[in-house]
Amino acid sequence: MRDQYYQRIDPREPEAVDEPGVIISPDTRREARIPPGQTRTRKWPVLDAHGTPDIDLEKWTFTIDGLVERSQSWSLDEFMKLPPVKVYADFHCVTRWSRLDNVWG
């Protein structure tokens, strides 16, 4: 039902991603992929409010918690040792732009 509100676009087919093992987001298979009020961009807009913060990498953690079966946290070293994956997906920014056909990872 929500597809009726999305803009129709002719991006590449997910099957055109020729890298083995890439996870393909089901959203990329919709006929209409751009939400209402969004504009497609082929660039990466650079937006920041106050510059890049200095981060103490010894204290950095990545945590998954909340509505999950088991909460978990990783240090930067532990996180970087996780097996890499690649994901083919679209990106929709709250500042009203969308970039389609991204391979992340």
TAFENJO-V620668 format. One line per field, one symbol per residue. ss: DSSP state (2 for helix, 1 for strand, 0 for the rest). psi: psi as a letter, one per 40 degrees, with the letter a starting at -180 (. if undefined). burial: 1 if it has 24 or more other ideal C-beta (glycine too) atoms within 12 Angstrom, else 0. A space follows every 10 residues. Layout:
ss = ???
psi = ???
burial = ???
//
This chain:
ss = 0222201100 0002220000 0011022220 0111000011 0000000000 0000000000 1111000000 0111122222 0000001111 1100001111 11110
psi = dddeeihhig iiideehehi ehhhhddeei dhehiheihh ieighhhidf ahihhhedeh ihhhabgidh iiiiidddde eihiiihhii hhieefihhi fihi.
burial = 0000000010 1001001000 0001001101 0111100101 0000000000 0000000000 0000000000 0000000000 0000000111 1100000111 11100
//
